[in-house]
Amino acid sequence: MGVRASALRALLCLTGVSMISAAVVAQSAPVPVEIKGEAGNFKLFRGGQPYVVRGAGTQSTDDLGSLARHGANSVRNWAVGDGSVLDRAQELGLTVALCLDLERERHGFDYSDPSAVDEQFNRVRAEVLAHRHHPALLVWIIGNELNHDYRNPAVYDAVNDISMMIHELDPNHPTTTTTAGIDRSLARVIEARAPDLDFLSVQVYGGLFDLPQALADIRMEMPLMVTEWGTIGHWEVPRTAWGAPIEPTSTEKARRFLEGHEQVLAPMAGRLIGNYAFLWGQKQERTPTWYGVFTADGRRTEAADALQRIWTGRWPANRAPQLGDLLVDGQRARDDVRLLPGGSYVASVRAMDPDRDALTYDWRVMRESEATQSGGDLEYVPEEHRLPNPDNRSGQITWRAPEEPGAYRLYVYVGDGEGGVAHANVPFLIADRT
């Protein structure tokens, strides 16, 4: 027991507080976090020791156990909520980049309205006061992608005011804000209007491989994190003739995680003070499989295995299946697949399992999403139909296309019976016979 803890124990005994209470107080003491170094050579320190963030973003505390088991040491979120993420993270030995959710201009918030800005400031201040001493807290994230479709640079005046407030109330944890991408104009706005931030967090998908050059071009010297990265975004991929984005397979996504870390993030050590992959969990965003490293039924994909490899240097004892192209009527997704209403077609996929587990194939048809939301805003889940498959151990199925004209996707989920799954989908169009 250190000098500070001993003094605390003596004080509590004198005041009649039990040793159990002393332990609780000691556990609730904040762990100081700071950034040291100079431009191009920054490091994050926690409790006086170098701290290398190995983390991912998640929307639910239910996913934290699997995150820790896969070798991560930190998590980021997008809103404080009830703060339970901090308690659960502490139990699992994780730290938290805690996001103070700010209103967005694209949702109608006016950063030129002083009363609205003050009300938001006071709400955030209460959240800071409630959680500033939690030992799992790593850093404060002030708003998520506030530059997305923004026009009013006063948003960063509000960010700076909140950062100054945090530094006054909590000297132990650095502040940041996240941006959707980064360019010279945005960098200059943030430097001029939010100089109180300790570091900047950028979020990039397909643009990850261009990040080193982008940072060189904008000449921004403050420390940086990458707080969202992973597969290529649905806005960055080729589309069918009717506008459906073509989604990479789960195997292609896993490869992109590995290459992104090896070719970009790892070589930028010193320039970056940490990174969080996206997304440890599952969500509907254009499809139910695009961004999450798990499926809706909780099975892990090859991308989760890849992240464990990145975080620990080891693959899981049992790895998820892998697959190649999904074909519909002999055509790939990029071939603009058009089918007749109610027509009979053959779909096939090549799959293998690194552990030679027996594979099962689950085929489904889902309406194409009509969502126009951006920035990760909530989307509805389109209607889905499971296809009857008398031989679910075959990578080929004969099926009937929907009768109703419109845009759809055919999905295949290839499971290994050990909690692993691979997936792919092909957009297709049912044309009206008339």
N, C-alpha and C positions, 0 to 999 in steps of 0.2 A: 504494500500500500504506500503510495507516494505521500509527500508532505502535505499537499493540498487535501487529499482524501483523509489523511489522519486528522488534520485540523477540522475538517468537516465532521468527522466522527465524534471528536471531542465536543464540538459545539452542540451537536444534536443530542449527545448524552446529557450535557449540562441542562439542556432545555427540555429534557424528558422525552425526546423523540426516539423511537425504537431503532434498532439496527436494520430492520427491514425497511423502514422509511429512509434510512441513510443510503441503503443500496439503491432505492428508487431514485433518490435525488442525484446520486452519483451517475446513474445511467442516463439521466435526463440532461446532463451537462453537455453543451455543444462541443463538437469537435472542430477546432479552427481549420479553415481552408484558405489557402492563399496561392497566388500565382507569382513565381519568381523567374527572373531571367531578363533577356533583352530580345529585341526584334529578331525573329528567326530562331530563337533558342529559349523558348518558354517551357516551364514545367509547372504542373499542378502539385501542390503539397497538401496533405491532410494529416492533421495531428503531428506536423513537423516532418513527415515522411513523404517521399515522392509517391504520387498516386496516379497510376495509369488507368484511365477509364476504359473498361470493357463492358459496354452496355447496349441496351436496346430500349426503344419506346414501347410502352404498353398502356392500354386503356383500362385494365382491370387488375385489381390486386389478386384475382384468382390465378393469374399467369405468372406471378412472381416466383412461386416455388419451382416451376420448370425452368424459369430463367436462371435461377441460382444453380440448379442441378446441371445446366449446360455450361457453366463456367463463367457467367457474367458476374461483375461485381457492382454494377450500378444500373439504375433505371431512370428514364425520364418519362414525364406524363404531360398532359395538356390542360389540366385544371386541378386546383387544390382539393376540391370536393370536401369530404369530411376529414381529410388528413390521415385516414387510416393507412394509406400507402406508406407513410413513414414508419408506423408501428410494425407493419408486416415486413417491410424491408429490413428494419432493425433486427427482427427475429431471424432473418435469413442471411444476415451479414452483408446486405446490399446498402448502397447509398442512393440518394434520390436527388435528381435535378428537378426541383419542384417548380411547376409552371403556374404563374399567376395569370390567369386568363383575362385578357383585356378585350374590350369590344372592338369590332372591326368596321372600318368605313364601308366596306362592301355590304354590310348588313344594315346600314343606315345610321351608324353612330357618327356624330358630328364633333370632331376634335376642336372645333372653334366655338363650341358651346361650353362656357366656363362652369356652369352648374352641373352639367352632365359629366364633365371631366373631374370636377371635385368629388362628385358622388362616387365615381369609380375609384378615385384615389383613396377615399376613406374606406371603401370595401376592401381594397387590396391591403391597406394598412392594418386592418383588423386581421387579415390572414397572416401577415408577417408577424404580428404580435403573438398570434396563436401558435406559431410553429418555428420561430427563430431559434429556439434552444434545443430543438430535437437533434439527438446525436446522429441520426441517419441523414440529415440534411447535408447536401453537398454544395449546391449552388441554387440561386434564384433565377428562373427564366421569366422575364417580364414580357408577356405576350408572345403569341405564336404567329409568325408570318404576317406581321402587320403591314408589310409593304404590298401584300397581294391585292391587286386592283385598287391601290390607294392613290389619292391625288393630293391630299392635304399633309404636308410635311410636319404639321403641328403634332401629329401622333408621336413623333420622336421627342418633342418637348415634354409630352406626358410621360413617356418612358424615362426620360432623364430625371424628372421630378420624383418618380417612384424609386429610381435607383438611389437618388440622394436620400430619400426617406429611409430606405433599407439600410444604407450605410450608417445612418444616424442611430437606428434602432438595433442593428445587427452587424457588428464589425467582423464577424467570424465567417461570413459566407459571401463570395463574389456574386456579381450581378451580370446578366447578359440578356439579350433579346435574340430571337431567331428570325431569319429572313428567308424568303423563298428565292434562292439564288442570290447572286451578288453581282453588281456592276459598278462602274466608276461613279455614276451619278448617285446611286444609293449610298455608296461608301462615303461620299462627301457630305450627304445629308446627315448621316448618322454621326460622323465625326464632328460636324458643326453643332448639331442639336442634342446629341446624347453623349457628351464627352465623359460623363460620370460612369458609364458602363466599364466593367473590368475586362470584359472580352466580348467578342461577337460570335454568334452561332449561325452558321449557314446550313441550308437544307437543299440537297441536290440529289437528283436521280440519274437520268441520262447524262446530265452535265457534270457528274462526278469526275470523269476522266479529263474534263477541260478545266477543272478547278485550279490546279497549280498555275496554269497560264493566266487564268482570270485574276487570281490573286496578285500575280506579278504585274499585270496590267494596271490594277487599281492602286497598287503601292500602299496598301493598308498595313500598318506595322503593329496594330494591337493583336493580342493573342486571339486564337480562333478555336472553335469546336465545329465539328460537323454533327448536327443533332438529328438529322434524318438522312439516311442513304440506304440504298438497296437495289431493288430491281429498277428497270427503266420505267418512267411514268407513262400513264395511258395517253397523255397528250404529246408524247415524244416518239410514238411508234407509227409505222405505216398503217393505213386504214383501207378497208374494203371500198368498193365503188359507192356503197350506200352509207359510208361513214363510220363503220364499226371498227374500233381500234383492235389490232391483232396482238393478242396477249402471248408473251413467251411461255414456254412450258416450265414446270417446276424445276426441271433439270437445267434449263437455260438460266433460270433465275439464280440457282445455287452457284452456277459457274460465274455469274456476274458478281455475286457477293465475294467469292474468293479472289477474282481478278481485281475488283475494286479495292479490296484491302491490300493485296500484294503490290499492285501497281501504283496506287495513289496514296492511301491513308498511311500505310507503314513507312513509305519513304518520306512522308511529310512530318514525321516525329520532330518536335521542336517548333515547327510552324503551327502544328495543331496540338492542343492540350487534351484532346479526347474526342470520342465519337460515339454516337448511339445509332444502331441500325434500326430500320423500320420494316416491318412491324412485328413485335413479339405478341402474336395473337391473331385475330381474324376480323375482317370488316368487309362490308359491301362498299366497293368504290369502283363503279362501272361493271365489275364482276365480283362474285364472292371470293375469288381466289387470287386477285391481282397482287395485293400487297402483304397479306398476312403469311407468316411462316407456318401457320397451322390452318387446318380447314375448319369449317363450321362445327363439325362433330369432334373437334379436339385432336385430330391426328396430326403428327408433325410431318413436314415436308423435308426435302433434301436441303432446303435453305437453312433450316434449323440445325441440321447436321453440320453444314458449312460454317455456321457461326460458332458452334462448339469447337470446330477445328481451329478457327481463327483465335478464339479466346483461350484455348487450353493447349493447342498443338496436337490434340488427339481427336480422332473420329469417335462417335459413339460405339458402344459394343455391338449394337445392331443398327444398321443404317437403313434409311428410307429407300424405297425403290427408285429406279431411274427409267426414263423413257425417251423415245425419239419422236418422230413426227406422228401426229394424228391425221389420218386420211379419211375423207368423206367422199364416197363415190370416186376414189382414186385421186382426189384433189386435196391440196393443202390449204391452210387458211388464206395464204396470199393469192390464191387462184380465184377469188371472188365466187365462192360456191353458191350456185343457184339450183334449187330443187323444185320439183313439181308438188303441188298439194297432194298429200296422201300417198306419194310415191314410195316404192320400196327401194332401199339403198343399203349398201354395205359400208360400215365404218371399221377401221382397224388401227391399231397402235402397236408399236414395238416397245416392249418393256423388259427390264431385267432387275434382279435383286442382288446386291453385293454379297448377301449372306445366303443366297439360294433358297430363300423362303418361298413357299408356294404363294402365288399371286392371285388375287381376285379382282374382277373388273366390274365397276359400277358405272352405268351409262345414264346420262340425264340430258334432257332438253330444257332450256330456259329461254324465255323471251329476252330479247336484247334490251338492255337498260336504256330508258329515255331520259336519264338524269342529265341535267345541265349544270349541276353544282360544281363548285371548284374549291380548291384549298382544303379538301378533306371533309367538307360539310356533309351532314347526314344524308344518306340516300335510301330509298326504299329498295327492298329485295324483289326483283321481278318474279313472275310466276314460273314455277319449275315443275317438270314432270319426270319421274323415274321411268326408264324404259324397261319392259320385261326382258329378262335375259336368262333363258333356261340353262345356259352353260357359262356361269360367271367366272370360270377359269380360262376362258378363251379371250385373246386380245382382238377378237373380231365379232361383230354383231350385225345381223340383218334387222333393219328397223324401218318403220314407216314415218315419213315426214308429216308434220302437222298439216291439217286441212286448211287452216286459216292463213291467208296471206300475211306476210310481215317478216320482220327480222328476228332471228333466233340465234342460239348457240347450242352446239352439241358438246357436252362435257364428258370426259372419262376420268374416273378416280381409280387408281390402281393401288390396292392395299396389300400389305405383307403379313397381316395378322399379328404384327408385333407393335402396332401403334404408328407405323410409318405409312405414308401415302405419297404417290406421285399424281400429278394432274395435268391435263391439257384441254384446250377447247378450240373449236373451229366455228367462226361466225358463218351463218348461211342465210339465204334469202328465199322465202317462199313467194313466188310470183303468182298473181291472179291469172287464172286461165284465160280470162277475157282480155 
